[in-house]
Amino acid sequence: MTPPAALALALNFTIESLGRHSAQLALGFMAAHTAVFMLNAMIIFATLSTAMLFRRRAFVYALCSFAWLSVGIVNGVILGFRMTPFTVTDLSLLEAGLSVIPNYMSSLQIGLSIAAAAAAALGFVAVFVFAPRKKGPLRRLRSAAAVAMVFAALAGALVAGVKTRAVDTFFGNLNYAYRDYGVAYCFLNTWLNTGIRRPAGYSEAAVLGAFGADGPGAMSSGEITVDEGTGREDIDRVLSGAAWSAPRDELPNIVFLQLESFIDPTEIEGLSFSEAPTPYFHYLKDSFSSGYLTVPSIGAGTANTEFEVLSGMSVKFFGPGEYPYKSVLKKESCETMAYSLKGLGYSSHAIHNHRGAFYGRNRVFSNLGFDTFTSLEYMNYVTKTPGNWARDSVLTREIMGAMRSTEGRDFIYAISVQGHGSYPSGPALKDPAIRAYGLLDEGDVNGFEYYLQQINDMDGFLRALTAALESCGEDVALVMYGDHLPAMDLGDGDMRHGSSFETEYVIWSNFGLEKRDRDLAAYQLGAELQSRLGITEGTLMAYHQRRQGEAGYLTGLKMLQYDMLYGDRHVYGGDRPFAPTRLQMGYSPIRIKEILEIGGGYYVSGEGFTPFSKVSIGDSILDTIFLSPSLLKLLEKAEPDDVRDMQVSQVEKDNDILSTTE
């Protein structure tokens, strides 16, 4: 075995050990999935082979080894703090990541990390200066040919791996993908495979033809063909919905409620319970329209389910493990229900009882068409779970508040967080109200009974929310669904319905929508509700309503998604019709009424304050204590001249300013 090959194997084993936090688990991966392990080692070997092009080969080996070890170390550290592994997208968030290091590492750990980085830099200098260099002619042409052969062999191995299903190019759960396919392969995919690839035959005619024979064009299996006479006026007619829109003055408020990790636990094979964990959700399923919902991820990936429901797009057409919130939507606006319902007079509100900056929502929601976004930093009287997640009961007040904040109809997209993992392996509840039977491992029992308590609380929240909406005096359609299975390593064989990519949904209303059960994909859910209400607004909503289940349906969907986000926007006549909104943080503005000096200290009187409210002067955040929703106390000394410049900022836990009073 050549030294670079041995080095590649050693690096791969080390990286896998770091990612799994166990050398024993890495050995198990190597034994059970030898071909995949070797494929990852081959990826590393290919990068090492580039050293053949240089005289300072030892230096190149050291540089490549350091890069791969850095990926492994960072991935291992990140997985100690969050559930999703390290991807190339994280590099774009480096500045934000550095700013929060003190939240996760002690001063000693930070100091040791800096010292290790300095030692690594000195080591590189030493290798560059003192390591032996190749003597004699370099033979660049021969070396380049050898390197090309290595990369060609790697390409062939990758193609074979995908064809034999040893590895995949779609990652439903990024954490599971890194575990099953290896760190090197997955990290490489998150770098090279992003966005939506240009579909074969992409053109204006193909885009317009996606709507089919009774709209513009006709569809055939696997490809799009276009009828003679297809034109701009045809697609305008389809999207106008003129043929069957409901009277606008009869439309209800629309609320979507995405429930974190929420499932009906009785859907898990082999389990029994001391009492029903979600009795009210059972009643809802029996009484209102419901069905299984195919979601794009398992155990994590909330933002991707959210994106599919809002936009009608499938994330399967994006790169493996890609979060559009972290890529294209950071700079591009995207048609969603929030945008399309504005034409019917709706105001749009997003609500989430977690950090506003999580997944960049405080910026992305502007590109998704929302008027307001109320995150945890704008909420009062929030209680927490033993796992330190906000309880969902606060969302009833926030949803009702958003509805009352406008005179007209509202579109509300609420995202819950209470059911979030990770789930404890040790006892977290002294006397669990609901016991689970059929789990043998004590850690599994502890984690699952903790989870049962959270979703039982969430079930009670659903009861309270529907009661509040029932009596609100306005028509409301409420769609509630789980975003993905909990992070408990559940597979297809564990679920009664045979799929770990399915949760359930219910469409509730207080005005008598007829019960009609259907199984749907997350990207079809908005179109289903709009169809029930007689609404055809929105390009993809109309597309799903007209073409769902027909030949070429997914081919056309990919064509439209590419055109809308990456292509020439033929579907919009080449225009960019959706400008980013001026997103207001919080559905009710925070206001300062007066600043009072009492006993040599300053108090700020106003309205809408929360525990995340801080007195600020410019970009400087002052030491502040929250006394009530109408009163803050400044704990720092301030000069009288500073008073006129004082404002109130909402500051999230990582010290990012989300908004500031004017």
Buried (B, 14 or more C-beta within 10 A) or exposed (E): EEEBBEBBBEBBBBBBBBBBEEEEBBBEBBEEBEEBBBBBBBBBBBBBBBBBBBBBBBBBBBBBBBEBBBBBBBBBBBBEEEBBBBBBBBEEEEEEBEEBEEEBBEEEEEEEBEEEEEEBEEEBEEBEEEBEEBEEEEEEEEBEEEBEEBEEEBEEBBEEBEEEEBBBEBBBBBBBBBBBBBBBBBBBBBEEBBBBBEBEEBBBBBBBBBBBEEBBBBBEEEBBBBBEEBEEEBBEBBBEBEEEBBEEEEBBBBBBBBBBBBBBBBBBEEBEBEEBBBEBBBBBBEEBBBBBBBBBBBBBBBBBBBBBBBBBBBBBBBBBBBBBBBBBBBEBBBBBBBBBBBEBEBBBBBBBBBBBBBBBBBBBBBBBBBBBBBBBBBBBEBEEBEBEBBBBBBBBBBBBBBBEBBEEBBBBBBBBBBBBBBBBBEEBBEEBEBBBEEBEEEEBBBBBBBBBBBBBBBBBBBBBBBEBBEEBEEBBBBBBBBBBBBBBBBEEEBBEEEBBBBBBBBBBBBEEBEEEEBBBBBBBBBBBBBBBBEBBBBBBBBBBBBBBEEBBBEBBBBBBBBBBBBBEBBBBEEEEEBEBBEBBBBBBBBBBEEBEEEEEEBBBBBEBBBBBBBBBBEEEBBEBEBEEBEBBBBEEEBEEEBBEEBBBBBBBEBEBBBBBBE
